[in-house]
Amino acid sequence: MPDIITQFEAAARDVKNLPRQPDNDTLLELYALYKQATAGNTSGKRPGFTDPIGRAKYDAWSNNKGMTSEAAMEAYIDLANRLLRK
């Protein structure tokens, strides 16, 4: 069985080739899990109200604060697999 990092990298590649783009909430969830898995907890200042997209991304990522990299990878893989089955 491939290790978690190999599965995570494969899921990230597969998500880029989905036949249909997921809705914005799902995209934010994918982004947040990917960032938590690869960069850890949020860093830097929260974007201001003039950057609503950056703010939404920051907030989504921040919701995963404290989640381990491995747990974030597993959650990302699970979400990617659900999207691939649709």
Secondary structure per residue as TSV (DSSP state, phi and psi in degrees):
chain	resnum	aa	ss	phi	psi
A	1	M	-	360.0	131.2
A	2	P	-	-63.7	151.1
A	3	D	-	-73.8	170.3
A	4	I	H	-62.2	-37.3
A	5	I	H	-66.5	-41.2
A	6	T	H	-64.0	-42.6
A	7	Q	H	-63.9	-42.0
A	8	F	H	-63.0	-46.9
A	9	E	H	-62.5	-39.0
A	10	A	H	-66.1	-41.9
A	11	A	H	-63.3	-40.7
A	12	A	H	-63.6	-39.3
A	13	R	H	-66.8	-43.5
A	14	D	H	-63.9	-38.0
A	15	V	H	-63.3	-32.9
A	16	K	H	-68.1	-17.6
A	17	N	T	-113.9	25.8
A	18	L	-	-64.5	143.8
A	19	P	S	-64.2	-32.3
A	20	R	S	-128.1	141.0
A	21	Q	-	-72.1	133.2
A	22	P	-	-66.0	165.6
A	23	D	-	-67.4	167.4
A	24	N	H	-60.4	-38.7
A	25	D	H	-63.2	-40.7
A	26	T	H	-68.4	-40.1
A	27	L	H	-61.4	-41.2
A	28	L	H	-63.7	-40.0
A	29	E	H	-64.3	-43.3
A	30	L	H	-60.8	-46.1
A	31	Y	H	-58.9	-49.0
A	32	A	H	-63.2	-42.6
A	33	L	H	-67.5	-39.6
A	34	Y	H	-62.8	-46.9
A	35	K	H	-63.5	-40.9
A	36	Q	H	-65.2	-38.8
A	37	A	H	-69.2	-36.5
A	38	T	H	-99.2	-26.1
A	39	A	H	-122.2	-10.3
A	40	G	-	82.9	-155.2
A	41	N	S	-64.7	157.4
A	42	T	-	-55.3	151.1
A	43	S	-	-139.3	160.6
A	44	G	S	81.5	179.5
A	45	K	-	-83.6	149.7
A	46	R	-	-69.3	131.8
A	47	P	-	-59.2	151.4
A	48	G	-	-78.5	177.9
A	49	F	T	-65.6	-16.6
A	50	T	T	-79.7	-5.0
A	51	D	-	-125.0	72.6
A	52	P	H	-63.9	-32.6
A	53	I	H	-70.7	-46.9
A	54	G	H	-60.7	-38.1
A	55	R	H	-66.1	-43.3
A	56	A	H	-63.9	-41.5
A	57	K	H	-64.7	-44.5
A	58	Y	H	-61.1	-46.2
A	59	D	H	-63.3	-41.8
A	60	A	H	-62.9	-44.2
A	61	W	H	-64.5	-42.4
A	62	S	H	-62.5	-28.2
A	63	N	T	-64.1	-17.6
A	64	N	T	-97.0	10.8
A	65	K	T	-52.7	131.1
A	66	G	T	93.0	-13.7
A	67	M	-	-72.0	135.1
A	68	T	-	-70.7	159.7
A	69	S	H	-59.9	-43.0
A	70	E	H	-63.7	-43.2
A	71	A	H	-63.8	-39.3
A	72	A	H	-66.3	-39.1
A	73	M	H	-63.1	-44.4
A	74	E	H	-62.0	-43.4
A	75	A	H	-64.9	-39.9
A	76	Y	H	-63.1	-45.9
A	77	I	H	-60.7	-44.5
A	78	D	H	-61.0	-45.3
A	79	L	H	-65.0	-43.8
A	80	A	H	-59.7	-43.4
A	81	N	H	-63.5	-38.8
A	82	R	H	-63.5	-41.9
A	83	L	H	-67.6	-37.0
A	84	L	H	-69.5	-26.5
A	85	R	H	-81.3	-15.5
A	86	K	-	-68.7	360.0
